[in-house]
């Protein structure tokens, strides 16, 4: 949607997914890393990945085989997820 901004940054082994919500009410969103981006950063379809939030350290999500995850997004919140095997 227009009220959520997400992007990927990576360097070496570090893979980050940054999500920022400009939503006025809480909602559940689905974040999906495009296949070509996942391949470029070194994620594999048969891999098992977890993304942990580095900002608040309160959220950990499992990354699905299609490189997506669901997130409960509080109003006006931000996350920096580090993706690890």
N, C-alpha and C positions, 0 to 999 in steps of 0.2 A: 504494500500500500504506500501511499504518499507520505504517511506519517512514521515510517520506519526506514532507516538507512543502514545498510550492512555492506561490509567489504572485507577482503582478505589481504593480509600482509605476510610475507615470509622472507626468511633469510637463513640459509643453512638448514639446520634441523628445526628451527622455530617456525611454527605455523600458527598464525593468529586470525581469528574471525572477530571483527569488531561490529557490534550491533548497538545502534542508538535509536531510542523511541521518542517520538515527539507526540505520542498519543495522550489524549486527555483522560482516558479511562483504561483500566487494565484489560489486556486481551492476550489470547494465545496465538502465537505466530509460528509459521514453519520457515526455517532458514535453510536454504539449499545452496551448497557450493556447486557451481556449474561443473560438469564433467571435465571440460578442458582446463579449468583452473585447478581442479583436484589433481589431475594428472601432472600439471606443471609444478605443483608444490610437493609432489611425491606421495599422494594418497592413492591407495590401491583398492579396487572394488572388493577384493577378498580380505581386506584388512579390518581390524576391529579397533575403533577409535573412541576416545572419550575427550570431551571438551570441558575444561575447567575454567571458571571465571577468575581472572587475576585481580580485578578491581575489588570485589566485595567478598570473594572466596566463599560465597553462599550457594552458588549454583554449579552443578555438574550435570552434563547431558551426554547421553550416548549418541554417537553419530551413526545413522542408518547406512546400509550398503549403498544407497543412492546419494550419499554425502549430504543428508539433511538431518535436522533435528527440530523438535518443537521446544518452544520457550514461552513461559508465562512472563509477559512483558508488563511490568508495572508502569504507571504513568511517568513520562519524562525520565526514563531510566537508560543506563548505558552498561554494556558489558564488553570485556575483552577476554575472549575465550582462547586458551592455548590448547591446540589439538595434539593429542599424544596417543600412541599405540598402547 
